[in-house]
Amino acid sequence: RPEPKGLGGRGKSGDTYKDFARNCLLARRMVERGVRFINIIHASWDHHSNLDPELKYNAGAVDQPIAALIKDLKERGLLDSTMVVWGSEFGRTPLGENRSAGKMNTGRDHHPFCYSMLLAGGGIKGGQVYGRTDEIGWGIEDKPVHPNDLHATMLHLFGIQHERLTYRFQGRDFRLTDVAGKVIKDWIA
């Protein structure tokens, strides 16, 4: 089959998408060859300053490639058996902060209380938004998801019963999803 088109673009180096797009393409090829876990990284999202140009640049570098990866997996019949998770360990505050005295150098701080992730394929029900924030994105108003719930749901879709991964230590039960992690049934196709 022909390789996907539309991954090229212009950025600082003349090709904004080059490295990330190449990694997305490589990931698809690895899926085709049976690799079970693939991690693609796009660094430089630590926008404590220089927010406006850096956020636009980074968002532009990943937008088309991640969409092309999902589309490509679907066209090749691989998306149903491949889970794509796009996210980070925390979000960013919804309001900019001026970090340099006397200069306009806006950035955003770490915000672990409220952020978004994208999930596709691998048994995930597509075409939905789950949960809701307040009007500025500072707090969660409806359907909060803890990382333990995300992990429990992923493990469930991988065919692993996360509750069976429990071990006792110093009188307390522990597991990867902790004892409060639950499968989010609304996500399952």
N, C-alpha and C positions, 0 to 999 in steps of 0.2 A: 504494500500500500504506500501511497505517497505520504511524505512527511507533512505535518500541519503547516499551513501558511499563516502569515499575519503576525509573526513574532518579532519582526523588526521594528525599529523606531529610533527617534533621535533623542539623545540626551547629552550629558556633558562630554562623553567620549565619542559621540556620533552614533552610538548604538545602545540605548538605554537598557534594552531587554537581553542583551547578548548572554551574559553569564547565567542569570536566573532562568532564562528561556532554555538555554542549553541544558541546564540541570533538570528542568521539567521534562524535556525530551529524553534525557538519559534515564530519568525515573520511569517513564513509560516503557522504555526499552527493557529496563530491569524487571518491571512487572511482567512483561511478555516472556521473560526468561525464567520466571518463577521466584524471584527474590521476594521474600515475605515482609520485610520491613525496610523502608527507605526514608531517609530524613534529608529534606532539602532545607538549606538555611539561606536566608537573605538577611544579612546583618545591617547595622547602621540605622536602627530605628530609635536610638537613644537621643531623642530630640529635646534635650534640656535647653538648647539654644538653636538659633538659625532655623526655627520651625517651618516658616513658610516655604523657602526654597527646598529644604531637605525632605519635607513630607511629600510635596508634589513630586519630587524626583523619585523617591522610593516607591510611592504608590504607583507611579507610572511604570516603574521597573517590574512590578509584580502583577499588575491588573490583567493585562492580556495573556501573559504566560500561564497564570494559574487557571484562567478561563479556558485557554487552549488545551491545557493538560486534562481538565475534566471533560471537555468536549471530545478530545482525542481518545481518552479511555472509553467513553460511552460509544463512540463510533466503532471501536474495535471490539466491543462486547466485553470489556474488562472492568467497567465501572461497578457493576453489580457485585463483583467479588473483590473490589479494591476500595478501601476507605481512605478518603482524603480529609485530613484535618489541618486547617490553617489557623494558627493562633500563636499566642505568646503566654508567658507566665503571669503577665499583668498588663493592664491597659495604661492609658495616660489620662491625666486630669483633663476635663473638658474645657477648661479656661487657660489661656496663655498667661505666662508669667514673664515679666521683664527681668532678665538675669544679669544685665550689665548696667551699672550706674551711668546715667547720662546718655546711653545709646539704646536704640530700639533693637533689642536682640531677644525676641520672644521665644520661649520654650514651654514645655509642659513637663510636669513631674510624674513620678510613678503613681499609679492609681490601681491598687489591687482589688478594690471593692466593686468595680463595675467595668466590664469590657466585653467585647464581642469575639466570637470565633466562627469559622465557616466549616461545616462538615458536609461531605457529599459522598455518594456511593456506599458500597459495603453494607447495605441494609438500612441506611439512613433514609428516612422519608424526605424527599426533596421539596423545594418550593414553599418553604415555610420560614417564618420568623418566630422564634420561641423566646418568650420573656419580653419585658418592657422596662425601660428606664424612665426616670423623671424627665422633664422637658429639656434639661441641659446635659443629661447623661452622667450625673454625679452618683445617683443611687438607683438601686433596683426597686421597681414598683410591683412587678408581677413575675412569677415563676423564676425565682433565682436558681442558678445551677452552681453547685460547688464542684471544684475539680474532682473530688471523689465520685460525684455522680457521673461526670464525663467519663472517668476511668471505668466505672461500673458498667456503663452503657457500652463502651467500646469493647470491654472484655466479654460482655454478653453477646455482642454481635460477632466476636471471634470464636464463640462457642465455649467460652470459659465461664464457669460459675464463680463469680468473684467471692462469694461467701465461703467457698471451699478453700480459699487461700488464707484462711485464718490460722494464726498461731497464738499461743498463750505465753505471756512473758510478765513476770512479776505480778501475777494476779489479774492481768488485763488482757483482753483479746485485741490483737492487732491484725491488720491486713492492708494490702496495697490501697484499697478503697476506704480504709478505716471502717469502723463499725457503723457509721452513718451513711455510707455511700449507697445510693439506690439507682437502679436502672430507670432511665427516663423513657417510659413506654411511648410517649407522644412522638419521639424521634424515630421510632422503628417503623420501617415500611411494611 
